[in-house]
Amino acid sequence: MSDNSKPRPRPTDLSAAIASDIRDAIIAGRLIVDERLPSEAELAAQFEVSRPTVREALKRLAAQSLIRTQRGASGGAFVNRLSYEQAYGQQITTSTLLLSMNGVSFDTACEARFALERACAPLAAERRQPDHLAAMQAEITRQSATGLSDEAFCASDVAFHRALVDAAGNPVLSYQLAGAVEAMQPLMNMITYTRRSRDVIIGLHQRIVDALEQQSPEDCDSALVELHSYTRDLNQPTAR
């Protein structure tokens, strides 16, 4: 078969390749934050594609928060300063997909989440601020409310542990643990919510808050170990 008979790349393939090239340039520092990208016409000429194909590539980059667009005479596409907060959603989505598509076991997810949270405990005990403690205490109050639905309890559980992670005062850890807390924990909640005792969970949560308030990483770690053991045992056939 001659080269002329080979199928031509689809526009979607071309737009993905262009987006990948621009993303690589941003990562490598060849395109810096706030730098204006070439116009659609210039990019179309550079990559030898149509302007709609370039437009689709730019949409892909914008969806990843890598670029932003501005209107007006001084407008165009600019390299965006990606924040950890903007990246959380992508991290959570990716982690959720990995867990659901690859059949990660409950025990594996449980082990990973608590190992990561325990790594945060010493930093959280040292650096916690009043707003972190207040956020965690507010979730405990919410969890204790009469008539709280299972879905609301699960959401509060996630918020509590997210505040624990954020108390470590390290945005890199918060980003990495976003998947562990907000992707793994809902999975574990859905499996265990019919068996668990809310009073036990609330009691352990209160011990964690008290330990952080007293800046005792040992007590915080001890409560997390017990919570891990309790959560893991709920998945056993004989759990009551």
C-alpha positions as CSV (number, residue, x, y, z in Angstrom):
1,M,0.0,0.0,0.0
2,S,1.4,3.4,-1.0
3,D,1.7,6.3,1.4
4,N,-1.0,8.1,-0.6
5,S,-3.5,5.4,0.3
6,K,-3.0,5.7,4.0
7,P,-5.9,7.2,5.9
8,R,-5.6,10.9,6.7
9,P,-5.5,11.8,10.4
10,R,-9.0,12.9,11.6
11,P,-9.4,16.5,12.8
12,T,-9.9,15.2,16.4
13,D,-6.6,13.4,16.2
14,L,-4.9,16.5,14.9
15,S,-6.5,18.8,17.6
16,A,-5.4,16.4,20.3
17,A,-1.8,16.3,18.9
18,I,-1.7,20.1,18.7
19,A,-3.0,20.4,22.3
20,S,-0.4,18.0,23.4
21,D,2.4,20.0,21.7
22,I,1.3,23.2,23.3
23,R,0.9,21.5,26.7
24,D,4.4,20.1,26.5
25,A,5.7,23.6,25.7
26,I,4.0,25.0,28.8
27,I,5.3,22.2,31.0
28,A,8.8,22.7,29.6
29,G,8.7,26.4,30.2
30,R,8.9,27.4,26.5
31,L,5.6,29.1,27.0
32,I,5.4,30.9,30.3
33,V,2.5,32.1,32.5
34,D,0.5,35.0,31.0
35,E,2.3,34.6,27.7
36,R,0.0,35.2,24.7
37,L,-0.2,32.3,22.3
38,P,-0.1,32.9,18.5
39,S,-3.4,33.7,16.9
40,E,-5.6,30.9,15.5
41,A,-4.4,31.8,12.0
42,E,-0.8,31.7,13.0
43,L,-1.2,28.3,14.8
44,A,-3.1,26.9,11.8
45,A,-0.2,27.9,9.5
46,Q,2.4,26.6,12.0
47,F,0.7,23.2,12.3
48,E,-0.6,23.1,8.7
49,V,-4.2,22.5,9.8
50,S,-7.5,24.4,9.5
51,R,-8.6,27.0,12.0
52,P,-11.5,24.9,13.4
53,T,-8.9,22.2,14.2
54,V,-6.8,24.8,16.1
55,R,-9.9,26.0,17.8
56,E,-10.7,22.5,19.1
57,A,-7.1,22.1,20.4
58,L,-7.5,25.4,22.3
59,K,-10.8,24.2,23.8
60,R,-9.0,21.1,25.0
61,L,-6.3,23.2,26.7
62,A,-8.9,25.5,28.3
63,A,-10.8,22.5,29.6
64,Q,-7.6,21.5,31.4
65,S,-7.2,25.1,32.8
66,L,-3.9,25.4,31.0
67,I,-5.0,28.5,29.0
68,R,-7.6,31.3,29.3
69,T,-9.1,33.4,26.6
70,Q,-9.7,37.2,26.7
71,R,-11.8,39.2,24.3
72,G,-11.0,42.6,22.8
73,A,-8.2,44.2,20.9
74,S,-5.6,42.9,23.4
75,G,-7.3,39.6,23.8
76,G,-6.4,36.1,22.7
77,A,-5.4,32.9,24.3
78,F,-3.0,33.2,27.3
79,V,-1.1,30.6,29.3
80,N,-3.0,30.3,32.6
81,R,-1.5,30.0,36.1
82,L,-3.0,26.6,37.1
83,S,-3.8,26.5,40.8
84,Y,-4.0,23.5,43.0
85,E,-7.7,24.2,43.6
86,Q,-8.4,24.2,39.9
87,A,-6.6,20.8,39.6
88,Y,-8.5,19.1,42.4
89,G,-11.4,18.3,40.2
90,Q,-9.2,16.6,37.6
91,Q,-7.4,14.6,40.3
92,I,-10.6,13.4,41.9
93,T,-12.2,12.5,38.5
94,T,-9.0,10.5,37.5
95,S,-8.8,8.7,40.8
96,T,-12.5,7.9,40.7
97,L,-12.2,6.5,37.2
98,L,-9.1,4.4,38.1
99,L,-10.9,2.9,41.1
100,S,-14.1,2.1,39.2
101,M,-12.5,0.8,36.0
102,N,-9.7,-1.2,37.6
103,G,-11.7,-3.0,40.3
104,V,-9.5,-1.7,43.2
105,S,-10.5,-3.7,46.3
106,F,-12.0,-2.2,49.4
107,D,-9.0,-3.2,51.5
108,T,-6.5,-1.7,49.0
109,A,-8.4,1.6,48.9
110,C,-8.8,1.7,52.7
111,E,-5.1,0.9,53.3
112,A,-4.0,3.6,50.8
113,R,-6.3,6.3,52.2
114,F,-5.4,5.8,55.8
115,A,-1.7,5.5,55.1
116,L,-1.7,8.8,53.4
117,E,-3.8,10.5,56.1
118,R,-1.5,9.2,58.8
119,A,1.4,10.8,56.9
120,C,-0.4,14.1,57.3
121,A,-1.1,13.8,61.0
122,P,2.2,15.1,62.4
123,L,2.0,18.2,60.1
124,A,-1.6,18.8,60.9
125,A,-0.9,18.6,64.6
126,E,1.9,21.2,64.2
127,R,0.2,23.5,61.7
128,R,-3.5,23.3,62.3
129,Q,-5.3,26.7,62.4
130,P,-8.5,27.6,64.3
131,D,-10.5,27.5,61.0
132,H,-9.4,23.9,60.4
133,L,-10.5,22.8,63.9
134,A,-13.7,24.7,63.5
135,A,-14.5,23.1,60.1
136,M,-13.9,19.6,61.5
137,Q,-15.9,20.3,64.6
138,A,-18.8,21.7,62.5
139,E,-18.8,18.4,60.5
140,I,-19.0,16.4,63.8
141,T,-22.0,18.5,64.9
142,R,-23.6,17.9,61.5
143,Q,-22.9,14.1,61.7
144,S,-24.6,14.1,65.1
145,A,-27.9,15.7,63.8
146,T,-31.0,13.6,64.2
147,G,-32.5,12.5,60.9
148,L,-29.3,13.1,58.8
149,S,-29.5,11.0,55.7
150,D,-26.9,8.5,54.8
151,E,-25.9,10.5,51.8
152,A,-25.4,13.7,53.9
153,F,-23.4,11.7,56.5
154,C,-21.1,10.4,53.8
155,A,-20.6,13.9,52.4
156,S,-19.9,15.2,55.9
157,D,-17.4,12.4,56.4
158,V,-15.6,13.4,53.3
159,A,-15.5,17.1,54.4
160,F,-14.2,16.2,57.8
161,H,-11.2,14.3,56.3
162,R,-10.6,16.9,53.7
163,A,-10.2,19.5,56.5
164,L,-7.8,17.1,58.3
165,V,-5.6,16.9,55.2
166,D,-5.8,20.7,54.6
167,A,-4.7,21.2,58.2
168,A,-1.3,19.9,57.3
169,G,-0.7,23.2,55.5
170,N,0.9,21.6,52.4
171,P,-0.9,22.3,49.1
172,V,1.0,19.5,47.4
173,L,-0.2,17.0,50.0
174,S,-3.7,18.4,49.7
175,Y,-3.7,17.9,46.0
176,Q,-2.3,14.4,46.1
177,L,-4.8,13.4,48.8
178,A,-7.8,14.9,47.0
179,G,-8.2,11.6,45.1
180,A,-7.7,9.5,48.3
181,V,-10.2,11.4,50.3
182,E,-12.8,12.4,47.8
183,A,-12.6,9.4,45.4
184,M,-11.7,6.5,47.8
185,Q,-13.8,7.5,50.8
186,P,-17.2,7.7,49.0
187,L,-16.5,4.2,47.7
188,M,-15.8,3.0,51.2
189,N,-18.8,4.8,52.6
190,M,-21.2,3.2,50.1
191,I,-20.0,-0.3,51.1
192,T,-20.0,0.2,54.8
193,Y,-22.8,2.7,55.6
194,T,-25.4,0.0,56.4
195,R,-23.1,-1.6,58.9
196,R,-21.2,1.1,60.6
197,S,-22.2,2.8,63.9
198,R,-22.3,6.6,63.5
199,D,-21.6,7.0,67.2
200,V,-18.3,5.1,66.7
201,I,-17.3,7.2,63.7
202,I,-18.2,10.4,65.5
203,G,-16.3,9.4,68.6
204,L,-13.2,8.7,66.6
205,H,-13.6,12.0,64.7
206,Q,-13.8,13.8,68.0
207,R,-10.6,12.2,69.2
208,I,-8.9,13.3,66.0
209,V,-10.0,16.9,66.6
210,D,-9.0,16.8,70.2
211,A,-5.6,15.5,69.3
212,L,-5.0,18.2,66.8
213,E,-6.2,20.9,69.1
214,Q,-3.7,19.6,71.7
215,Q,-1.1,19.3,69.0
216,S,-0.6,15.6,69.8
217,P,0.4,13.7,66.6
218,E,0.6,10.4,68.6
219,D,-3.0,10.7,69.7
220,C,-4.1,11.7,66.2
221,D,-2.3,8.7,64.7
222,S,-3.8,6.4,67.3
223,A,-7.3,7.5,66.4
224,L,-6.6,7.1,62.7
225,V,-5.3,3.6,63.3
226,E,-8.5,2.7,65.1
227,L,-10.7,4.3,62.4
228,H,-8.8,2.3,59.8
229,S,-9.2,-0.9,61.7
230,Y,-12.9,-0.3,62.3
231,T,-13.6,0.7,58.7
232,R,-11.7,-2.3,57.3
233,D,-13.5,-4.8,59.6
234,L,-16.8,-3.5,58.4
235,N,-16.1,-5.0,55.1
236,Q,-15.7,-8.5,56.5
237,P,-18.6,-10.9,56.1
238,T,-18.8,-11.4,59.9
239,A,-18.9,-7.6,60.6
240,R,-21.8,-6.5,62.8
